[in-house]
Amino acid sequence: MAGALQPRNGSLQKPRNTSRTLSMLGQYMLHSAPLLILALVLSIVGNVFQLIGPALCGRAIDAASGGKGQVDFQTVYYYALQMIVFYVASAALVYLVPQIVLRISQRTVRLMRGDLFYKLMRLPVKYFDTHQIGELLSRISYDIDTVNTSLSNDLVQILTSIITIVGALVMMIKISPLLVLVFVVTVPLSVLFTRFMTSRVRPLYHNRSKCLGALNGFAEEYISGQKTIRAYHREEDALTRFDEKNEDAVNSYYKAEYYASSTGPSVNFINNLSLTLISIFGALMYLNGAITLGNISSFVLYSRKFSGPINEAANIFSELQSALAAAERVFELLNEEEETADVQGAFPLQVEKGEVDLKHVDFGYDSEKMILKNINLTAEPGNMIAIVGPTGAGKTTIVNLLMRFYDPQSGEILIDGQSIYQVTRKSLRGSFSMVLQDTWLFNGTIHDNIAYGNPDATREAVIAAAKAAHIHGMIMRLPHGYDTVITEDGVNISKGQKQLMTIARAMLQPAHLLILDEATSNVDLQTEMLIQEAMRTLMRDKTCFVIAHRLSTIRNANLILVVNEGRIVEQGTHKTLMEKNGFYASLYRAQFE
């Protein structure tokens, strides 16, 4: 991916380093360096042509004011014709600049959005466990769109303003250095006022982006949970909480725009003050014969060109501040710590038998509070290992460690005698098939969803996996069979059917180990028993880890690990554990008595 930029992290509550943010945006824009140079050249030439106009206008006025009734029409027509030629040429060139800048901005935001999504794919799982999805979507959509809008509009104005200000200043000095002294007072006033407003508005735009991100996160969460909200009659509570989030977003938006919108009129007032002073002093100089009427006219026109861009800069100030705040939020995400890289010399995991060992494993999401304590287990090749225990005991955490979604504070995990910390993550995770309680299907055909882990699978293999998962009959009843498109995360099929499809997906994946984390919680008991039998047939000679609350479904497991308060308190077969009449036996009886 392009543009591996790494901005520093920081607080959203205070102004950031503007020059650093602009520098990082500039690095993205350098990918369009030829177009930037072309836009700059066209802008310079076009604005120079515009700056010639007032000088020609002054000469035409002098030609028309030689005395009573003495007007040199030939000279007036000559300069008027030149003005037309230069203004037409300028308009043609200036018209091309926004088109070029639009291409630059499109390419820039495409690279930024690509880098951002690429970053999301490289962030550790724990990052998504602690951040709202809607807030992340706000950065990849709203914030980058804000940057795009600013680049498309503001960049053209900034280029034009710089050239116009410098050119107009040179021409005014050439006409009358004395009159230029007026700007010694008004320009510093404009600059100081704009800087003052910048310090006030910048944090407000950061807060606006933050509130909008929180609103998006809330909306995404509550829209996806509509069935639960309605089932518990919590619509009014949802509306109340939304109103609070919406009010925060509106207030933050209003405050930012209120202070930013006051900048333009204030700077415009200062610029009009400079025009008044020029008119007064210019008239006095004309009466003393120090300047011609044409030069006064030219100077006034140049003063408007000089002060106009300053006023425009104040008007685009709010958009620019908004874009900088949005860009910083994007760079903040780009700077997040990625998943730990593979150790130097990491090699691909070679799984031949499928033996898994955990030795003295300690782990806590917070290093001060251990979730798993001194976990030791050995999963023999081809065996089914069931992990049971009360909610919060640490069952799913064991699975997270096996997949290296998290790394333990101490201990070792081996697969066929190979430390999982010495092999590549890609090969480790490719050795597992995984089915979770939370099903995930993408917008595509049923065939593509089942073959997600094995894109080269034939239609026959997909059908075989679907039959083994007892979902083939349902698929064939759909209008287009395996070519039926699943939409919006599978809302056109039931939750149980979605789970059966994810199980078929896991069956089809060419992996040596299987993880089922409450994978049959949404199917009936009879279908679950059939799936377990089919799974054992299809996963022969493969090691299978099953997390289950319905203990009747894991009675045939080769080994049952009973986890409680982060420790393995019992292990054995169903028969031996029931005979032991311990914690497992109490859990089992509790489900049937």
Stockholm file with secondary structure:
# STOCKHOLM 1.0

chainA/1-593         MAGALQPRNGSLQKPRNTSRTLSMLGQYMLHSAPLLILALVLSIVGNVFQLIGPALCGRAIDAASGGKGQVDFQTVYYYALQMIVFYVASAALVYLVPQIVLRISQRTVRLMRGDLFYKLMRLPVKYFDTHQIGELLSRISYDIDTVNTSLSNDLVQILTSIITIVGALVMMIKISPLLVLVFVVTVPLSVLFTRFMTSRVRPLYHNRSKCLGALNGFAEEYISGQKTIRAYHREEDALTRFDEKNEDAVNSYYKAEYYASSTGPSVNFINNLSLTLISIFGALMYLNGAITLGNISSFVLYSRKFSGPINEAANIFSELQSALAAAERVFELLNEEEETADVQGAFPLQVEKGEVDLKHVDFGYDSEKMILKNINLTAEPGNMIAIVGPTGAGKTTIVNLLMRFYDPQSGEILIDGQSIYQVTRKSLRGSFSMVLQDTWLFNGTIHDNIAYGNPDATREAVIAAAKAAHIHGMIMRLPHGYDTVITEDGVNISKGQKQLMTIARAMLQPAHLLILDEATSNVDLQTEMLIQEAMRTLMRDKTCFVIAHRLSTIRNANLILVVNEGRIVEQGTHKTLMEKNGFYASLYRAQFE
#=GR chainA/1-593 SS CCCCCCCCCCCTTSCCCHHHHHHHHHHHHGGGHHHHHHHHHHHHHHHHHHHHHHHHHHHHHHHHCSBTTBCCHHHHHHHHHHHHHHHHHHHHHHHHHHHHHHHHHHHHHHHHHHHHHHHHHHSCHHHHHSSCHHHHHHIIIIIHHHHHHHHHHHHHHHHHHHHHHHHHHHHHHHHCHHHHTHHHHHHHHHHHHHHHHHHHHHHHHHHHHHHHHHHHHHHHHHHHTHHHHHHTTCHHHHHHHHHHHHHHHHHHHHHHHHHHHTHHHHHHHHHHHHHHHHHHHHHHHHHTTSSCHHHHHHHHHHHHHHHHHHHHHHHSHHHHHHHHHHHHHHHHHHTSCCSCCCCTTCBCCCCSSCCEEEEEEEECSBTTBCSEEEEEEEECTTCEEEEECSTTSSHHHHHHHHTTSSCCSEEEEEETTEETTSBCHHHHHHTEEEEESSCCCCSEEHHHHHTTTCTTCCHHHHHHHHHHTTCHHHHHTSTTGGGCEECTTTTTSCHHHHHHHHHHHHHHSCCSEEEEESTTTTSCHHHHHHHHHHHHHHTTTSEEEEECSCGGGGTTCSEEEEEETTEEEEEECHHHHHHHTSHHHHHHHHTTC
#=GC SS_cons         CCCCCCCCCCCTTSCCCHHHHHHHHHHHHGGGHHHHHHHHHHHHHHHHHHHHHHHHHHHHHHHHCSBTTBCCHHHHHHHHHHHHHHHHHHHHHHHHHHHHHHHHHHHHHHHHHHHHHHHHHHSCHHHHHSSCHHHHHHIIIIIHHHHHHHHHHHHHHHHHHHHHHHHHHHHHHHHCHHHHTHHHHHHHHHHHHHHHHHHHHHHHHHHHHHHHHHHHHHHHHHHHTHHHHHHTTCHHHHHHHHHHHHHHHHHHHHHHHHHHHTHHHHHHHHHHHHHHHHHHHHHHHHHTTSSCHHHHHHHHHHHHHHHHHHHHHHHSHHHHHHHHHHHHHHHHHHTSCCSCCCCTTCBCCCCSSCCEEEEEEEECSBTTBCSEEEEEEEECTTCEEEEECSTTSSHHHHHHHHTTSSCCSEEEEEETTEETTSBCHHHHHHTEEEEESSCCCCSEEHHHHHTTTCTTCCHHHHHHHHHHTTCHHHHHTSTTGGGCEECTTTTTSCHHHHHHHHHHHHHHSCCSEEEEESTTTTSCHHHHHHHHHHHHHHTTTSEEEEECSCGGGGTTCSEEEEEETTEEEEEECHHHHHHHTSHHHHHHHHTTC
//
